[in-house]
């Protein structure tokens, strides 16, 4: 499985004039290799652009994007990575969600 980032998906669905073509090519290339997925954090971020849950779900189905749970080991690693970030002087407190997406690539279905 290949985890698609929020910004890449937003560039495609929003037809961003600068990034939409590039994002579409990246998603197509990734889809040729494996399934494209998002996790709950990305789903929540995407939901800001939709009035109804069904609209977001429809976009994901049409795009061939599946919603998968974040594996517990990935959640654990994300927490540890965030702790290292904070202990090494990272001052931002609202970035834990950034750490939740990265470890998923280590856990293939």
PESULLIN-V257254 format. One record per residue. N is the residue number from 1. RES is the residue in three letters. D_FIRST is the distance of its C-alpha to the first C-alpha in whole Angstrom. Layout:
# PESULLIN-V257254
[[N:RES:D_FIRST] [N:RES:D_FIRST]]
This chain:
# PESULLIN-V257254
[[1:UNK:0] [2:UNK:4] [3:UNK:7] [4:UNK:10] [5:UNK:13] [6:UNK:16] [7:UNK:18] [8:UNK:16] [9:UNK:16] [10:UNK:19] [11:UNK:21] [12:UNK:20] [13:UNK:21] [14:UNK:24] [15:UNK:25] [16:UNK:25] [17:UNK:28] [18:UNK:27] [19:UNK:23] [20:UNK:22] [21:UNK:22] [22:UNK:20] [23:UNK:17] [24:UNK:17] [25:UNK:17] [26:UNK:14] [27:UNK:12] [28:UNK:14] [29:UNK:13] [30:UNK:9] [31:UNK:9] [32:UNK:11] [33:UNK:9] [34:UNK:5] [35:UNK:5] [36:UNK:6] [37:UNK:6] [38:UNK:9] [39:UNK:11] [40:UNK:15] [41:UNK:16] [42:UNK:15] [43:UNK:16] [44:UNK:19] [45:UNK:20] [46:UNK:19] [47:UNK:22] [48:UNK:24] [49:UNK:25] [50:UNK:25] [51:UNK:28] [52:UNK:27] [53:UNK:23] [54:UNK:24] [55:UNK:23] [56:UNK:20] [57:UNK:19] [58:UNK:20] [59:UNK:19] [60:UNK:15] [61:UNK:16] [62:UNK:17] [63:UNK:15] [64:UNK:12] [65:UNK:10] [66:UNK:10] [67:UNK:11] [68:UNK:10] [69:UNK:12] [70:UNK:12] [71:UNK:13] [72:UNK:17] [73:UNK:16] [74:UNK:14] [75:UNK:17] [76:UNK:20] [77:UNK:18] [78:UNK:18] [79:UNK:22] [80:UNK:23] [81:UNK:22] [82:UNK:24] [83:UNK:27] [84:UNK:27] [85:UNK:27] [86:UNK:30] [87:UNK:32] [88:UNK:31] [89:UNK:33] [90:UNK:30] [91:UNK:32] [92:UNK:30] [93:UNK:29] [94:UNK:27] [95:UNK:24] [96:UNK:22] [97:UNK:19] [98:UNK:19] [99:UNK:18] [100:UNK:16] [101:UNK:13] [102:UNK:13] [103:UNK:12] [104:UNK:9] [105:UNK:8] [106:UNK:10] [107:UNK:9] [108:UNK:6] [109:UNK:7]]
